[in-house]
Amino acid sequence: MEKSERTRWDGVTTRDVYHQDVVAQRELLADAARDGDWPRVFEQLAQNPDWVNATRVGGPSGFTVLHQAAWHGAQDAAAVLVGCGAWRTLPTAAGERAIDIALARGHKGMSALLQPVVRHPLSFPTLTALESRFHALIRADSHGLADRHRLRLPLLSVLTELTEPRMYFPVPGMYGGFGYRFDGDSLVTESSSRVVGGSGRRHRITAEATELVAQGFV
C-alpha cells in the first residue's frame, strides 16, 4: 500500500445506501481487523485503500482498522496503517482515539506512534464552533438528506492532522456533496449537485458566523 493522505469523509451509517457487495466487503475488512488477521486486512485494503478509515457499515462501535490495531497492541500493523493514511485524531462512537484505546489496554509502547501530529492547531472553542456551524450548513444545503440517511457528519479534528487541510464529503442522494478546507481560523466550504446546474454554493464559516460568498457555479 502506498503512503497517502486520505481526504474523503465517509459518513454512511446505514446499509441500504451501499450495494450489498460493498457491505459484504466492508464486513470482511471489519471482521479481519477485529480478529487481528492483519494479512487479510492488508489484502482488503490493497483493493480498497480508501477504506483505511472505514468502519463497519451500521456498526455501533465506530472502530476503524487503526482502532482495532490499537486494541490488539499490533504496533507493526498500526505503523503501516498510519503510513497509509489512517487518521490518529479520529474517535470511535465512544469518543476514543486509537491512542486512548492503546493506553487503556496497556500498550504504552504504541503511544508515540499513535499520538496525533497536529499540523493545523485551532483552539477547542474555535474548532467546536466551526464544526457546529458546518453541520448546520450541511443539514440545510442537503435538504434533509443528511438526517434522512443518518449520516455521521465530518469531524473537523481530522483536518488538523492533514498536510493539506481539505476534504470532501459525498452525500448519498445529493449527487454531489461538500468540499471543505481550513483557511486560517475559518472553514471554506463548497457544495454542489451534479444534476442541478448552477447549484454550487461557497461559504466561509468563522466561529461567529456563516457567510455565503459565492453561488451559481457548477
C-alpha positions as CSV (number, residue, x, y, z in Angstrom):
1,M,0.0,0.0,0.0
2,E,1.2,3.5,-0.9
3,K,1.8,6.2,1.7
4,S,-1.0,8.6,1.2
5,E,-3.3,11.1,2.9
6,R,-7.0,10.1,2.8
7,T,-9.2,13.1,2.2
8,R,-12.7,11.7,1.8
9,W,-15.1,11.6,4.7
10,D,-17.4,8.5,4.6
11,G,-20.4,9.4,6.7
12,V,-22.6,6.4,5.7
13,T,-24.1,4.5,8.7
14,T,-26.9,2.6,7.1
15,R,-26.5,-0.5,4.9
16,D,-29.2,0.4,2.3
17,V,-27.0,3.2,0.9
18,Y,-24.4,0.8,-0.5
19,H,-24.6,-2.1,-2.8
20,Q,-24.7,-5.4,-0.9
21,D,-21.3,-6.4,-2.4
22,V,-19.7,-3.3,-0.9
23,V,-21.3,-4.0,2.5
24,A,-20.1,-7.6,2.4
25,Q,-16.5,-6.5,1.6
26,R,-16.6,-4.0,4.4
27,E,-17.8,-6.7,6.7
28,L,-14.8,-8.9,5.7
29,L,-12.4,-6.0,6.5
30,A,-14.1,-5.2,9.8
31,D,-14.0,-8.9,10.8
32,A,-10.4,-9.3,9.9
33,A,-9.4,-6.2,11.9
34,R,-11.5,-7.4,14.9
35,D,-9.7,-10.8,14.7
36,G,-6.3,-9.3,14.3
37,D,-5.8,-11.0,11.0
38,W,-3.5,-8.4,9.5
39,P,-2.6,-10.2,6.3
40,R,-6.3,-10.4,5.4
41,V,-6.7,-6.7,6.5
42,F,-4.0,-5.5,4.2
43,E,-5.3,-7.7,1.3
44,Q,-8.6,-6.0,1.6
45,L,-7.0,-2.5,1.9
46,A,-4.8,-3.2,-1.2
47,Q,-8.0,-3.5,-3.2
48,N,-9.8,-0.6,-1.4
49,P,-7.2,1.8,0.0
50,D,-9.8,4.4,0.8
51,W,-11.3,2.1,3.4
52,V,-8.3,2.6,5.8
53,N,-10.6,4.9,7.9
54,A,-13.8,2.9,7.2
55,T,-15.9,1.5,10.0
56,R,-18.3,-1.5,9.8
57,V,-21.4,-0.2,8.0
58,G,-24.1,0.1,10.6
59,G,-21.8,-1.0,13.4
60,P,-22.3,0.7,16.8
61,S,-18.6,1.0,17.9
62,G,-17.2,3.2,15.2
63,F,-14.0,1.2,15.2
64,T,-11.6,1.6,12.2
65,V,-8.8,-0.8,11.5
66,L,-6.4,1.5,13.4
67,H,-8.6,1.4,16.5
68,Q,-8.5,-2.4,16.3
69,A,-4.8,-2.4,15.9
70,A,-4.5,-0.3,19.0
71,W,-6.8,-2.7,20.9
72,H,-4.7,-5.7,19.8
73,G,-1.4,-3.9,20.5
74,A,-0.4,-4.6,16.9
75,Q,2.3,-2.0,16.6
76,D,3.7,-3.1,13.2
77,A,0.3,-3.2,11.7
78,A,-0.6,0.3,13.2
79,A,2.6,1.7,11.7
80,V,1.6,0.5,8.2
81,L,-1.9,1.9,8.7
82,V,-0.7,5.3,9.7
83,G,1.6,5.3,6.7
84,C,-1.3,4.6,4.5
85,G,-3.4,7.5,5.8
86,A,-5.1,6.2,8.9
87,W,-6.3,9.2,11.0
88,R,-5.0,9.3,14.5
89,T,-7.4,12.0,15.6
90,L,-10.5,10.0,14.6
91,P,-12.6,8.9,17.6
92,T,-14.8,5.9,18.0
93,A,-18.5,6.3,18.8
94,A,-17.4,6.3,22.4
95,G,-15.0,9.2,21.7
96,E,-11.8,7.2,22.0
97,R,-8.9,7.8,19.6
98,A,-6.5,4.9,18.8
99,I,-4.0,6.2,21.3
100,D,-6.7,6.2,24.1
101,I,-7.5,2.6,23.3
102,A,-3.9,1.5,23.3
103,L,-3.2,3.2,26.6
104,A,-6.3,1.8,28.2
105,R,-5.3,-1.7,27.1
106,G,-1.8,-1.3,28.5
107,H,0.0,-0.9,25.1
108,K,2.1,2.0,26.2
109,G,4.8,1.3,23.6
110,M,2.4,2.4,20.9
111,S,1.8,5.9,22.3
112,A,4.5,7.7,20.3
113,L,3.2,6.1,17.1
114,L,-0.5,6.8,17.7
115,Q,0.0,10.3,19.2
116,P,-1.8,12.7,16.7
117,V,0.5,15.1,14.9
118,V,-1.5,18.3,14.7
119,R,-0.3,20.4,11.8
120,H,-3.1,23.0,11.9
121,P,-3.8,23.7,15.5
122,L,-7.1,25.5,16.4
123,S,-8.4,26.3,19.8
124,F,-11.0,23.8,21.1
125,P,-13.7,26.6,21.2
126,T,-12.9,27.7,17.6
127,L,-12.9,24.1,16.3
128,T,-16.2,23.3,18.1
129,A,-17.9,26.4,16.8
130,L,-16.7,25.8,13.2
131,E,-17.9,22.2,13.3
132,S,-21.3,23.1,14.7
133,R,-21.9,25.8,12.1
134,F,-20.7,23.4,9.3
135,H,-23.0,20.6,10.4
136,A,-25.9,23.1,10.4
137,L,-25.0,24.1,6.9
138,I,-24.8,20.5,5.7
139,R,-28.3,19.8,7.1
140,A,-29.7,22.8,5.3
141,D,-27.9,22.5,2.0
142,S,-28.5,18.8,1.7
143,H,-32.3,19.4,2.0
144,G,-32.7,16.8,4.7
145,L,-30.6,14.1,3.1
146,A,-28.1,14.2,5.9
147,D,-30.7,13.4,8.5
148,R,-32.7,11.0,6.3
149,H,-29.6,8.8,5.8
150,R,-28.5,9.3,9.4
151,L,-25.0,10.4,8.2
152,R,-22.1,10.7,10.5
153,L,-21.1,14.3,9.8
154,P,-17.5,15.3,9.3
155,L,-15.3,15.8,12.4
156,L,-13.0,18.8,11.8
157,S,-10.4,17.4,14.2
158,V,-9.3,15.1,11.3
159,L,-8.4,18.2,9.2
160,T,-5.9,19.4,11.8
161,E,-3.6,16.4,11.1
162,L,-3.6,16.6,7.3
163,T,-0.7,18.2,5.5
164,E,-3.2,20.0,3.2
165,P,-6.3,20.5,5.4
166,R,-9.0,19.8,2.9
167,M,-11.6,17.0,2.5
168,Y,-14.6,16.0,0.5
169,F,-17.9,14.7,2.0
170,P,-20.2,13.0,-0.5
171,V,-23.9,12.9,0.5
172,P,-26.0,10.0,-0.8
173,G,-28.9,11.1,-2.9
174,M,-27.4,14.6,-3.5
175,Y,-25.3,13.5,-6.5
176,G,-22.6,15.7,-5.0
177,G,-21.6,16.8,-1.6
178,F,-19.4,19.2,0.3
179,G,-15.7,20.1,-0.2
180,Y,-14.2,21.9,2.8
181,R,-10.9,23.3,3.9
182,F,-9.3,25.3,6.6
183,D,-8.2,28.9,5.7
184,G,-6.5,30.2,8.8
185,D,-9.1,30.2,11.6
186,S,-12.0,29.8,9.2
187,L,-13.5,27.0,7.2
188,V,-14.3,27.4,3.5
189,T,-16.9,25.1,2.1
190,E,-18.3,24.4,-1.4
191,S,-21.5,22.4,-2.0
192,S,-23.0,21.3,-5.3
193,S,-25.1,18.7,-7.1
194,R,-24.1,17.2,-10.4
195,V,-27.7,17.1,-11.6
196,V,-28.6,20.6,-10.7
197,G,-26.9,23.2,-12.9
198,G,-25.5,26.2,-11.1
199,S,-26.1,24.6,-7.7
200,G,-22.6,25.5,-6.4
201,R,-22.5,27.5,-3.1
202,R,-19.4,28.6,-1.3
203,H,-19.5,29.7,2.3
204,R,-16.9,31.0,4.7
205,I,-17.5,29.8,8.3
206,T,-15.9,31.5,11.3
207,A,-16.5,30.9,14.9
208,E,-19.0,33.9,14.8
209,A,-20.9,33.5,11.6
210,T,-21.6,31.6,8.3
211,E,-21.3,33.8,5.2
212,L,-22.4,32.9,1.7
213,V,-19.6,34.3,-0.5
214,A,-20.5,32.8,-4.0
215,Q,-23.2,30.8,-5.7
216,G,-24.5,29.7,-9.0
217,F,-21.3,28.0,-10.2
218,V,-21.1,24.4,-11.4
